[in-house]
């Protein structure tokens, strides 16, 4: 049975669109991970801000999908303040038969 192409499938076929989509998705994931670590540590944004020596509004910005200025030292400070370890993974991309990318951990 042949898959019906959706509007998103057509958009993702465009290399430039897919690149921008992947970048935005990565920012969403990082912000989500920060919020999850903070919640797991039972910290408010204010409490985390004090531990990281920044402001509550900065923590809110880091947890936002619109933020893209993350640095490894910043993420390390946030992780340590939440009692967590920062882990970064490099993922190799393989093309599926339909042209989409599959992530494979090395």
Buried (B, 14 or more C-beta within 10 A) or exposed (E): EEEEEEEEEEEBEEEEEBEEBEEEEEBEEBBEBBBEBBEEBEBEBEBBBBBBEBEBEBBBBBBBBEBEEBEEEBBEBBBEBBEBEBEEEEEEEEEEEEEEBEEEEE
